[in-house]
Amino acid sequence: MSTDTTASVSTHVLDTSAGRPARGVAVRLAARAGREGDWRALGGSATDADGRCKDLPEPPEGTTHVRLDFEVEPYFEQDPATTAQRAEARRDAPADRDGGTFFPEVTVTFAVRPGEHYHVPLLLNPFGYSVYRGS
């Protein structure tokens, strides 16, 4: 929860190739104070059955930028629930990396202000992704 001196961050991951939440995607959060500040790793979590991370750490007071690092390659390699669905979707697609994903990691960096909540969904498929500021 954001306060007058801090921001808060949440995210969720949706697998658009399968039309469902992406469970088990590791997400790390880092923060910095100022454009030229050093990144400080704050910890991480993994998405639940709804594709949400409900326990990301809070950015500290003075944070101006947040970075979310999503480890998506293991999700595409190890999720047997949608293997057949993905194979069908990729039938006419260009060759990829042994059935994995073109983007093994996704990093999203954004500016924050104290007192604001930032919900940043990741829409994911093996050949692309999209992010936006949600609510």
C-alpha positions as CSV (number, residue, x, y, z in Angstrom):
1,M,0.0,0.0,0.0
2,S,1.4,3.4,-0.9
3,T,1.8,6.1,1.7
4,D,2.4,9.9,1.3
5,T,6.2,9.2,1.2
6,T,6.2,5.9,-0.8
7,A,4.8,4.3,-3.9
8,S,3.4,0.8,-4.2
9,V,3.7,-1.7,-7.0
10,S,1.7,-4.7,-8.2
11,T,1.7,-6.8,-11.3
12,H,0.2,-9.8,-13.0
13,V,1.1,-11.8,-16.0
14,L,-1.3,-13.0,-18.7
15,D,-0.3,-15.6,-21.2
16,T,-2.1,-14.4,-24.4
17,S,-1.0,-17.5,-26.3
18,A,-3.0,-19.7,-24.0
19,G,-5.7,-17.1,-22.9
20,R,-5.1,-17.6,-19.2
21,P,-3.0,-16.3,-16.3
22,A,0.7,-17.3,-16.3
23,R,1.4,-19.2,-13.1
24,G,4.9,-19.5,-11.6
25,V,6.7,-16.6,-13.4
26,A,9.5,-15.3,-11.1
27,V,9.4,-11.6,-10.7
28,R,12.1,-9.5,-9.1
29,L,11.7,-5.8,-8.0
30,A,14.5,-3.2,-7.8
31,A,14.3,0.5,-7.0
32,R,16.5,3.5,-7.3
33,A,16.4,7.1,-6.1
34,G,17.0,9.5,-9.0
35,R,17.7,8.9,-12.7
36,E,21.4,8.3,-12.1
37,G,21.0,6.3,-8.8
38,D,22.2,2.8,-8.4
39,W,19.6,0.0,-8.5
40,R,18.8,-1.7,-5.2
41,A,17.4,-5.2,-5.4
42,L,14.4,-5.4,-3.0
43,G,13.3,-9.0,-3.5
44,G,10.8,-10.9,-5.5
45,S,8.0,-13.3,-5.8
46,A,6.3,-15.6,-8.3
47,T,2.9,-15.4,-9.9
48,D,0.1,-17.4,-8.4
49,A,-2.7,-19.3,-10.1
50,D,-4.3,-16.0,-11.1
51,G,-1.0,-14.8,-12.6
52,R,-0.6,-12.2,-9.7
53,C,2.3,-11.4,-7.4
54,K,0.6,-10.4,-4.1
55,D,3.7,-10.1,-2.0
56,L,6.1,-7.9,-3.9
57,P,8.2,-5.8,-1.5
58,E,7.4,-2.1,-1.0
59,P,9.8,0.4,-2.6
60,P,11.6,2.5,0.0
61,E,11.0,6.2,0.7
62,G,12.8,8.3,-2.0
63,T,12.2,5.8,-4.8
64,T,11.8,7.5,-8.2
65,H,12.2,4.5,-10.5
66,V,11.2,0.9,-10.2
67,R,12.3,-2.1,-12.3
68,L,10.4,-5.3,-12.6
69,D,12.4,-8.3,-14.0
70,F,10.2,-11.2,-15.3
71,E,11.9,-14.6,-15.8
72,V,9.6,-15.9,-18.6
73,E,11.7,-18.6,-20.2
74,P,11.2,-21.2,-17.5
75,Y,7.4,-20.6,-17.7
76,F,7.4,-21.4,-21.4
77,E,9.7,-24.4,-21.0
78,Q,8.0,-26.0,-18.0
79,D,4.3,-25.3,-18.2
80,P,2.8,-28.6,-19.6
81,A,-0.8,-27.4,-19.2
82,T,-0.7,-25.5,-22.5
83,T,2.1,-27.2,-24.4
84,A,-0.3,-28.6,-27.1
85,Q,-2.2,-25.3,-27.3
86,R,1.0,-23.3,-27.8
87,A,2.3,-25.9,-30.3
88,E,-0.8,-25.4,-32.4
89,A,-0.6,-21.6,-32.1
90,R,3.0,-21.7,-33.3
91,R,2.4,-24.2,-36.2
92,D,3.0,-21.6,-38.8
93,A,5.2,-19.3,-36.8
94,P,8.9,-18.8,-37.5
95,A,11.3,-21.2,-35.8
96,D,12.0,-20.2,-32.2
97,R,14.6,-21.4,-29.6
98,D,13.7,-25.1,-29.2
99,G,10.1,-24.5,-28.2
100,G,11.0,-21.8,-25.6
101,T,10.5,-18.1,-26.1
102,F,12.1,-15.4,-28.1
103,F,12.2,-13.2,-25.0
104,P,13.7,-15.2,-22.1
105,E,13.5,-12.2,-19.8
106,V,11.4,-9.1,-19.7
107,T,12.5,-6.0,-17.9
108,V,10.1,-3.1,-17.3
109,T,11.4,0.1,-15.9
110,F,9.0,3.0,-14.9
111,A,9.0,6.2,-12.9
112,V,7.0,6.4,-9.7
113,R,5.8,9.2,-7.3
114,P,5.1,8.9,-3.6
115,G,1.4,8.3,-2.7
116,E,0.7,6.5,-6.0
117,H,-0.1,2.8,-6.7
118,Y,1.4,1.4,-9.9
119,H,-0.2,-1.8,-11.3
120,V,1.9,-3.0,-14.3
121,P,0.4,-6.0,-16.1
122,L,2.5,-8.1,-18.5
123,L,0.7,-9.6,-21.5
124,L,3.0,-12.3,-22.7
125,N,3.3,-14.8,-25.6
126,P,6.4,-16.7,-27.0
127,F,7.1,-14.0,-29.6
128,G,6.1,-10.7,-27.9
129,Y,4.9,-8.9,-24.9
130,S,3.1,-5.7,-23.9
131,V,2.9,-3.8,-20.7
132,Y,0.8,-0.9,-19.5
133,R,-0.1,1.0,-16.4
134,G,-3.2,-0.6,-15.1
135,S,-5.4,0.3,-12.2
